[in-house]
Structures are given as structure tokens and as C-alpha cells.
Amino acid sequence: MAVDMFNGLKIGEFARLAGVNLQTVRYYERQGLLPKPSRSPAGYRVFSSDNLHRLQFIRRAKRAGFSLIETPGGFDYTGDDCMGWMREVGFKETYVWHLVGPDSMVVGIK
């Protein structure tokens, strides 16, 4: 199903397409892994295709055995800082994965 970029998706349809439950979507919002969605005139959360792609990526990473460092509001460190710390604690491979806009995440493989 294509996401209608004009109308977006309400939380129930968004969660269904991403393969998660509503509580997971809300949790990831609270943790800052998903940006706060826009709101419809009626006050419903409206998720974009970028939000859907981000959540699908997070699910794939978790299924592949990656752990997610969840920090509310993100943090102010560079990708190089994070990759260095990850190598210090035993990650054999690390890289920066650029997400939507200025966001990125550091991925580590043990």
C-alpha cells in the first residue's frame, strides 16, 4: 500500500503496515526513535512514509540481532565518537547509517 503523502497514515494503519502494535509506536515516539508526527485537524497523529521507512528499518535491525541505544531527544555526539566507544567494548564492525534529514544512527556488529 502506498502512503498518501497528502493525508498520511493514522496510527492504527501505520502500526499495521510497520508490523508493530500501537504501544510500540508510542514507545518509540517517547524514546525519540520516531519523530513526533504531525496532527490532523481532528487531532489524530498523521505518519508519513519517512516515519514508516524508519520504523521498518528499526524492526529489520532488531530482527537481525542489533540492539538499539534509545536516548530521549537524541544526543550530541558524532558518529566517530560512538563508533570509537563501540569498538572499545568489542564491536568488530561499526558504521553510520544516515536516516531522514539530519538524523543518523550508528550500527555495530559484534
TIKEMAR-979312 format. One record per atom (N, C-alpha, C): atom name; residue in one letter; residue number from 1; x, y, z. Coordinates in steps of 0.05 Angstrom, whole numbers, plus 5000, padded with zeros to 4 digits. Example, Ala and Ser with C-alpha at 12.3 -4.5 7.8 and 13.67 -1.06 7.14 Angstrom:
2
+------+-----+-----+------+------+------+
| atom | res |   n |    x |    y |    z |
+------+-----+-----+------+------+------+
|    N |   a |   1 | 5264 | 4886 | 5156 |
|   CA |   a |   1 | 5246 | 4910 | 5156 |
|    C |   a |   1 | 5264 | 4934 | 5156 |
|    N |   s |   2 | 5257 | 4955 | 5142 |
|   CA |   s |   2 | 5273 | 4979 | 5143 |
|    C |   s |   2 | 5258 | 5001 | 5157 |
+------+-----+-----+------+------+------+
This chain:
110
+------+-----+-----+------+------+------+
| atom | res |   n |    x |    y |    z |
+------+-----+-----+------+------+------+
|    N |   m |   1 | 5017 | 4976 | 5000 |
|   CA |   m |   1 | 5000 | 5000 | 5000 |
|    C |   m |   1 | 5018 | 5025 | 5000 |
|    N |   a |   2 | 5014 | 5043 | 4982 |
|   CA |   a |   2 | 5029 | 5068 | 4981 |
|    C |   a |   2 | 5018 | 5087 | 5002 |
|    N |   v |   3 | 5035 | 5103 | 5013 |
|   CA |   v |   3 | 5027 | 5122 | 5033 |
|    C |   v |   3 | 5018 | 5147 | 5018 |
|    N |   d |   4 | 4994 | 5157 | 5024 |
|   CA |   d |   4 | 4984 | 5181 | 5012 |
|    C |   d |   4 | 4998 | 5205 | 5026 |
|    N |   m |   5 | 5017 | 5217 | 5013 |
|   CA |   m |   5 | 5033 | 5238 | 5025 |
|    C |   m |   5 | 5017 | 5262 | 5033 |
|    N |   f |   6 | 4993 | 5266 | 5020 |
|   CA |   f |   6 | 4977 | 5289 | 5028 |
|    C |   f |   6 | 4963 | 5284 | 5054 |
|    N |   n |   7 | 4952 | 5260 | 5058 |
|   CA |   n |   7 | 4937 | 5253 | 5082 |
|    C |   n |   7 | 4953 | 5238 | 5102 |
|    N |   g |   8 | 4973 | 5223 | 5094 |
|   CA |   g |   8 | 4989 | 5207 | 5113 |
|    C |   g |   8 | 4973 | 5184 | 5124 |
|    N |   l |   9 | 4983 | 5172 | 5146 |
|   CA |   l |   9 | 4970 | 5149 | 5158 |
|    C |   l |   9 | 4964 | 5155 | 5187 |
|    N |   k |  10 | 4940 | 5146 | 5196 |
|   CA |   k |  10 | 4934 | 5147 | 5224 |
|    C |   k |  10 | 4949 | 5125 | 5238 |
|    N |   i |  11 | 4952 | 5126 | 5264 |
|   CA |   i |  11 | 4969 | 5109 | 5279 |
|    C |   i |  11 | 4962 | 5079 | 5276 |
|    N |   g |  12 | 4937 | 5072 | 5274 |
|   CA |   g |  12 | 4930 | 5044 | 5271 |
|    C |   g |  12 | 4939 | 5032 | 5245 |
|    N |   e |  13 | 4935 | 5046 | 5223 |
|   CA |   e |  13 | 4944 | 5037 | 5197 |
|    C |   e |  13 | 4975 | 5037 | 5196 |
|    N |   f |  14 | 4987 | 5058 | 5207 |
|   CA |   f |  14 | 5016 | 5060 | 5208 |
|    C |   f |  14 | 5028 | 5035 | 5223 |
|    N |   a |  15 | 5017 | 5029 | 5246 |
|   CA |   a |  15 | 5027 | 5006 | 5262 |
|    C |   a |  15 | 5023 | 4980 | 5246 |
|    N |   r |  16 | 5000 | 4977 | 5234 |
|   CA |   r |  16 | 4995 | 4953 | 5219 |
|    C |   r |  16 | 5015 | 4949 | 5196 |
|    N |   l |  17 | 5019 | 4970 | 5181 |
|   CA |   l |  17 | 5038 | 4968 | 5158 |
|    C |   l |  17 | 5067 | 4963 | 5168 |
|    N |   a |  18 | 5074 | 4974 | 5191 |
|   CA |   a |  18 | 5101 | 4970 | 5202 |
|    C |   a |  18 | 5104 | 4943 | 5215 |
|    N |   g |  19 | 5081 | 4930 | 5221 |
|   CA |   g |  19 | 5082 | 4904 | 5234 |
|    C |   g |  19 | 5087 | 4905 | 5264 |
|    N |   v |  20 | 5078 | 4927 | 5277 |
|   CA |   v |  20 | 5081 | 4930 | 5306 |
|    C |   v |  20 | 5054 | 4937 | 5318 |
|    N |   n |  21 | 5052 | 4937 | 5344 |
|   CA |   n |  21 | 5027 | 4946 | 5357 |
|    C |   n |  21 | 5028 | 4976 | 5364 |
|    N |   l |  22 | 5005 | 4986 | 5371 |
|   CA |   l |  22 | 5004 | 5015 | 5377 |
|    C |   l |  22 | 5022 | 5024 | 5400 |
|    N |   q |  23 | 5025 | 5006 | 5420 |
|   CA |   q |  23 | 5042 | 5013 | 5443 |
|    C |   q |  23 | 5071 | 5016 | 5434 |
|    N |   t |  24 | 5080 | 5000 | 5415 |
|   CA |   t |  24 | 5107 | 5002 | 5405 |
|    C |   t |  24 | 5112 | 5029 | 5391 |
|    N |   v |  25 | 5093 | 5037 | 5375 |
|   CA |   v |  25 | 5095 | 5063 | 5361 |
|    C |   v |  25 | 5097 | 5085 | 5382 |
|    N |   r |  26 | 5080 | 5084 | 5402 |
|   CA |   r |  26 | 5080 | 5105 | 5423 |
|    C |   r |  26 | 5106 | 5105 | 5439 |
|    N |   y |  27 | 5116 | 5081 | 5445 |
|   CA |   y |  27 | 5141 | 5078 | 5459 |
|    C |   y |  27 | 5164 | 5090 | 5443 |
|    N |   y |  28 | 5166 | 5083 | 5418 |
|   CA |   y |  28 | 5188 | 5094 | 5401 |
|    C |   y |  28 | 5186 | 5124 | 5398 |
|    N |   e |  29 | 5162 | 5135 | 5398 |
|   CA |   e |  29 | 5159 | 5164 | 5399 |
|    C |   e |  29 | 5170 | 5176 | 5424 |
|    N |   r |  30 | 5162 | 5164 | 5447 |
|   CA |   r |  30 | 5172 | 5174 | 5473 |
|    C |   r |  30 | 5202 | 5173 | 5475 |
|    N |   q |  31 | 5214 | 5152 | 5464 |
|   CA |   q |  31 | 5243 | 5148 | 5465 |
|    C |   q |  31 | 5258 | 5165 | 5445 |
|    N |   g |  32 | 5244 | 5178 | 5427 |
|   CA |   g |  32 | 5257 | 5194 | 5407 |
|    C |   g |  32 | 5267 | 5179 | 5382 |
|    N |   l |  33 | 5260 | 5153 | 5380 |
|   CA |   l |  33 | 5268 | 5138 | 5356 |
|    C |   l |  33 | 5250 | 5145 | 5332 |
|    N |   l |  34 | 5226 | 5154 | 5338 |
|   CA |   l |  34 | 5208 | 5164 | 5317 |
|    C |   l |  34 | 5203 | 5193 | 5323 |
|    N |   p |  35 | 5204 | 5211 | 5304 |
|   CA |   p |  35 | 5198 | 5239 | 5309 |
|    C |   p |  35 | 5168 | 5242 | 5315 |
|    N |   k |  36 | 5161 | 5262 | 5330 |
|   CA |   k |  36 | 5133 | 5268 | 5335 |
|    C |   k |  36 | 5119 | 5272 | 5308 |
|    N |   p |  37 | 5097 | 5257 | 5303 |
|   CA |   p |  37 | 5083 | 5261 | 5278 |
|    C |   p |  37 | 5067 | 5286 | 5278 |
|    N |   s |  38 | 5059 | 5295 | 5254 |
|   CA |   s |  38 | 5042 | 5318 | 5252 |
|    C |   s |  38 | 5014 | 5309 | 5261 |
|    N |   r |  39 | 4996 | 5328 | 5264 |
|   CA |   r |  39 | 4968 | 5322 | 5273 |
|    C |   r |  39 | 4949 | 5331 | 5251 |
|    N |   s |  40 | 4928 | 5315 | 5249 |
|   CA |   s |  40 | 4906 | 5323 | 5230 |
|    C |   s |  40 | 4890 | 5345 | 5243 |
|    N |   p |  41 | 4872 | 5358 | 5228 |
|   CA |   p |  41 | 4855 | 5379 | 5241 |
|    C |   p |  41 | 4838 | 5368 | 5264 |
|    N |   a |  42 | 4832 | 5342 | 5263 |
|   CA |   a |  42 | 4817 | 5329 | 5284 |
|    C |   a |  42 | 4834 | 5321 | 5308 |
|    N |   g |  43 | 4861 | 5324 | 5305 |
|   CA |   g |  43 | 4879 | 5318 | 5327 |
|    C |   g |  43 | 4892 | 5290 | 5326 |
|    N |   y |  44 | 4886 | 5275 | 5304 |
|   CA |   y |  44 | 4898 | 5248 | 5301 |
|    C |   y |  44 | 4928 | 5251 | 5293 |
|    N |   r |  45 | 4944 | 5232 | 5303 |
|   CA |   r |  45 | 4972 | 5231 | 5294 |
|    C |   r |  45 | 4971 | 5223 | 5264 |
|    N |   v |  46 | 4988 | 5236 | 5248 |
|   CA |   v |  46 | 4989 | 5230 | 5220 |
|    C |   v |  46 | 5019 | 5224 | 5213 |
|    N |   f |  47 | 5024 | 5199 | 5205 |
|   CA |   f |  47 | 5051 | 5190 | 5200 |
|    C |   f |  47 | 5057 | 5191 | 5170 |
|    N |   s |  48 | 5082 | 5197 | 5163 |
|   CA |   s |  48 | 5090 | 5199 | 5135 |
|    C |   s |  48 | 5104 | 5174 | 5127 |
|    N |   s |  49 | 5110 | 5172 | 5101 |
|   CA |   s |  49 | 5125 | 5149 | 5091 |
|    C |   s |  49 | 5153 | 5148 | 5103 |
|    N |   d |  50 | 5165 | 5172 | 5109 |
|   CA |   d |  50 | 5191 | 5172 | 5122 |
|    C |   d |  50 | 5189 | 5159 | 5149 |
|    N |   n |  51 | 5168 | 5165 | 5164 |
|   CA |   n |  51 | 5164 | 5152 | 5190 |
|    C |   n |  51 | 5162 | 5121 | 5187 |
|    N |   l |  52 | 5147 | 5113 | 5167 |
|   CA |   l |  52 | 5143 | 5084 | 5162 |
|    C |   l |  52 | 5170 | 5071 | 5155 |
|    N |   h |  53 | 5185 | 5083 | 5137 |
|   CA |   h |  53 | 5211 | 5072 | 5129 |
|    C |   h |  53 | 5230 | 5070 | 5154 |
|    N |   r |  54 | 5230 | 5090 | 5171 |
|   CA |   r |  54 | 5247 | 5090 | 5195 |
|    C |   r |  54 | 5239 | 5066 | 5213 |
|    N |   l |  55 | 5213 | 5063 | 5218 |
|   CA |   l |  55 | 5204 | 5042 | 5235 |
|    C |   l |  55 | 5209 | 5014 | 5223 |
|    N |   q |  56 | 5206 | 5012 | 5197 |
|   CA |   q |  56 | 5212 | 4986 | 5184 |
|    C |   q |  56 | 5242 | 4980 | 5187 |
|    N |   f |  57 | 5259 | 5000 | 5184 |
|   CA |   f |  57 | 5287 | 4996 | 5188 |
|    C |   f |  57 | 5294 | 4987 | 5216 |
|    N |   i |  58 | 5282 | 5000 | 5236 |
|   CA |   i |  58 | 5287 | 4992 | 5264 |
|    C |   i |  58 | 5279 | 4963 | 5268 |
|    N |   r |  59 | 5256 | 4955 | 5257 |
|   CA |   r |  59 | 5247 | 4927 | 5260 |
|    C |   r |  59 | 5266 | 4908 | 5247 |
|    N |   r |  60 | 5276 | 4914 | 5223 |
|   CA |   r |  60 | 5295 | 4897 | 5210 |
|    C |   r |  60 | 5321 | 4894 | 5226 |
|    N |   a |  61 | 5330 | 4917 | 5237 |
|   CA |   a |  61 | 5355 | 4917 | 5253 |
|    C |   a |  61 | 5351 | 4900 | 5278 |
|    N |   k |  62 | 5328 | 4902 | 5291 |
|   CA |   k |  62 | 5324 | 4886 | 5315 |
|    C |   k |  62 | 5322 | 4856 | 5308 |
|    N |   r |  63 | 5308 | 4850 | 5286 |
|   CA |   r |  63 | 5306 | 4822 | 5278 |
|    C |   r |  63 | 5334 | 4810 | 5271 |
|    N |   a |  64 | 5352 | 4827 | 5262 |
|   CA |   a |  64 | 5378 | 4818 | 5255 |
|    C |   a |  64 | 5396 | 4816 | 5279 |
|    N |   g |  65 | 5386 | 4822 | 5303 |
|   CA |   g |  65 | 5401 | 4820 | 5327 |
|    C |   g |  65 | 5414 | 4845 | 5337 |
|    N |   f |  66 | 5409 | 4867 | 5324 |
|   CA |   f |  66 | 5421 | 4892 | 5333 |
|    C |   f |  66 | 5406 | 4903 | 5357 |
|    N |   s |  67 | 5420 | 4915 | 5376 |
|   CA |   s |  67 | 5407 | 4928 | 5398 |
|    C |   s |  67 | 5406 | 4958 | 5392 |
|    N |   l |  68 | 5386 | 4971 | 5402 |
|   CA |   l |  68 | 5383 | 4999 | 5397 |
|    C |   l |  68 | 5389 | 5015 | 5422 |
|    N |   i |  69 | 5405 | 5035 | 5419 |
|   CA |   i |  69 | 5411 | 5053 | 5442 |
|    C |   i |  69 | 5389 | 5075 | 5440 |
|    N |   e |  70 | 5371 | 5074 | 5460 |
|   CA |   e |  70 | 5348 | 5092 | 5459 |
|    C |   e |  70 | 5353 | 5115 | 5478 |
|    N |   t |  71 | 5355 | 5139 | 5468 |
|   CA |   t |  71 | 5360 | 5162 | 5484 |
|    C |   t |  71 | 5340 | 5183 | 5477 |
|    N |   p |  72 | 5323 | 5191 | 5496 |
|   CA |   p |  72 | 5303 | 5212 | 5491 |
|    C |   p |  72 | 5317 | 5237 | 5480 |
|    N |   g |  73 | 5307 | 5247 | 5458 |
|   CA |   g |  73 | 5317 | 5271 | 5446 |
|    C |   g |  73 | 5344 | 5269 | 5433 |
|    N |   g |  74 | 5354 | 5244 | 5431 |
|   CA |   g |  74 | 5380 | 5240 | 5418 |
|    C |   g |  74 | 5403 | 5249 | 5436 |
|    N |   f |  75 | 5426 | 5252 | 5425 |
|   CA |   f |  75 | 5449 | 5261 | 5440 |
|    C |   f |  75 | 5467 | 5276 | 5421 |
|    N |   d |  76 | 5486 | 5290 | 5433 |
|   CA |   d |  76 | 5503 | 5308 | 5418 |
|    C |   d |  76 | 5531 | 5298 | 5414 |
|    N |   y |  77 | 5534 | 5274 | 5403 |
|   CA |   y |  77 | 5560 | 5262 | 5397 |
|    C |   y |  77 | 5562 | 5256 | 5368 |
|    N |   t |  78 | 5586 | 5255 | 5358 |
|   CA |   t |  78 | 5589 | 5249 | 5329 |
|    C |   t |  78 | 5588 | 5219 | 5325 |
|    N |   g |  79 | 5584 | 5211 | 5300 |
|   CA |   g |  79 | 5585 | 5183 | 5293 |
|    C |   g |  79 | 5612 | 5171 | 5299 |
|    N |   d |  80 | 5634 | 5186 | 5295 |
|   CA |   d |  80 | 5660 | 5176 | 5301 |
|    C |   d |  80 | 5663 | 5171 | 5331 |
|    N |   d |  81 | 5652 | 5189 | 5348 |
|   CA |   d |  81 | 5653 | 5184 | 5377 |
|    C |   d |  81 | 5640 | 5157 | 5384 |
|    N |   c |  82 | 5616 | 5153 | 5374 |
|   CA |   c |  82 | 5600 | 5129 | 5380 |
|    C |   c |  82 | 5614 | 5104 | 5370 |
|    N |   m |  83 | 5624 | 5106 | 5345 |
|   CA |   m |  83 | 5638 | 5082 | 5334 |
|    C |   m |  83 | 5663 | 5075 | 5350 |
|    N |   g |  84 | 5677 | 5095 | 5360 |
|   CA |   g |  84 | 5700 | 5090 | 5377 |
|    C |   g |  84 | 5693 | 5076 | 5403 |
|    N |   w |  85 | 5672 | 5086 | 5416 |
|   CA |   w |  85 | 5663 | 5073 | 5441 |
|    C |   w |  85 | 5654 | 5045 | 5436 |
|    N |   m |  86 | 5640 | 5040 | 5413 |
|   CA |   m |  86 | 5630 | 5013 | 5407 |
|    C |   m |  86 | 5654 | 4994 | 5402 |
|    N |   r |  87 | 5674 | 5004 | 5389 |
|   CA |   r |  87 | 5698 | 4987 | 5384 |
|    C |   r |  87 | 5712 | 4980 | 5410 |
|    N |   e |  88 | 5712 | 5000 | 5429 |
|   CA |   e |  88 | 5725 | 4995 | 5455 |
|    C |   e |  88 | 5711 | 4973 | 5471 |
|    N |   v |  89 | 5685 | 4970 | 5467 |
|   CA |   v |  89 | 5670 | 4949 | 5482 |
|    C |   v |  89 | 5666 | 4924 | 5466 |
|    N |   g |  90 | 5680 | 4921 | 5443 |
|   CA |   g |  90 | 5681 | 4895 | 5430 |
|    C |   g |  90 | 5666 | 4892 | 5404 |
|    N |   f |  91 | 5654 | 4914 | 5393 |
|   CA |   f |  91 | 5641 | 4912 | 5367 |
|    C |   f |  91 | 5663 | 4910 | 5346 |
|    N |   k |  92 | 5661 | 4890 | 5329 |
|   CA |   k |  92 | 5681 | 4886 | 5308 |
|    C |   k |  92 | 5677 | 4904 | 5284 |
|    N |   e |  93 | 5652 | 4911 | 5278 |
|   CA |   e |  93 | 5647 | 4928 | 5255 |
|    C |   e |  93 | 5627 | 4950 | 5264 |
|    N |   t |  94 | 5632 | 4974 | 5256 |
|   CA |   t |  94 | 5614 | 4996 | 5262 |
|    C |   t |  94 | 5612 | 5014 | 5238 |
|    N |   y |  95 | 5589 | 5026 | 5235 |
|   CA |   y |  95 | 5585 | 5046 | 5213 |
|    C |   y |  95 | 5562 | 5064 | 5219 |
|    N |   v |  96 | 5561 | 5087 | 5206 |
|   CA |   v |  96 | 5540 | 5106 | 5210 |
|    C |   v |  96 | 5520 | 5102 | 5187 |
|    N |   w |  97 | 5495 | 5099 | 5195 |
|   CA |   w |  97 | 5473 | 5096 | 5176 |
|    C |   w |  97 | 5457 | 5122 | 5176 |
|    N |   h |  98 | 5457 | 5136 | 5154 |
|   CA |   h |  98 | 5442 | 5162 | 5152 |
|    C |   h |  98 | 5413 | 5157 | 5148 |
|    N |   l |  99 | 5397 | 5170 | 5164 |
|   CA |   l |  99 | 5368 | 5168 | 5163 |
|    C |   l |  99 | 5356 | 5192 | 5149 |
|    N |   v | 100 | 5332 | 5198 | 5154 |
|   CA |   v | 100 | 5319 | 5221 | 5141 |
|    C |   v | 100 | 5329 | 5247 | 5153 |
|    N |   g | 101 | 5333 | 5267 | 5136 |
|   CA |   g | 101 | 5342 | 5293 | 5145 |
|    C |   g | 101 | 5369 | 5292 | 5158 |
|    N |   p | 102 | 5372 | 5306 | 5181 |
|   CA |   p | 102 | 5398 | 5307 | 5194 |
|    C |   p | 102 | 5403 | 5283 | 5212 |
|    N |   d | 103 | 5384 | 5265 | 5214 |
|   CA |   d | 103 | 5386 | 5242 | 5233 |
|    C |   d | 103 | 5404 | 5220 | 5222 |
|    N |   s | 104 | 5418 | 5207 | 5240 |
|   CA |   s | 104 | 5433 | 5183 | 5232 |
|    C |   s | 104 | 5435 | 5166 | 5257 |
|    N |   m | 105 | 5443 | 5141 | 5252 |
|   CA |   m | 105 | 5447 | 5123 | 5275 |
|    C |   m | 105 | 5473 | 5107 | 5270 |
|    N |   v | 106 | 5485 | 5099 | 5292 |
|   CA |   v | 106 | 5510 | 5083 | 5290 |
|    C |   v | 106 | 5502 | 5054 | 5294 |
|    N |   v | 107 | 5511 | 5037 | 5276 |
|   CA |   v | 107 | 5505 | 5009 | 5277 |
|    C |   v | 107 | 5531 | 4994 | 5283 |
|    N |   g | 108 | 5529 | 4974 | 5301 |
|   CA |   g | 108 | 5552 | 4958 | 5309 |
|    C |   g | 108 | 5546 | 4929 | 5306 |
|    N |   i | 109 | 5566 | 4914 | 5297 |
|   CA |   i | 109 | 5563 | 4885 | 5294 |
|    C |   i | 109 | 5584 | 4872 | 5311 |
|    N |   k | 110 | 5576 | 4855 | 5329 |
|   CA |   k | 110 | 5595 | 4841 | 5347 |
|    C |   k | 110 | 5608 | 4818 | 5334 |
+------+-----+-----+------+------+------+
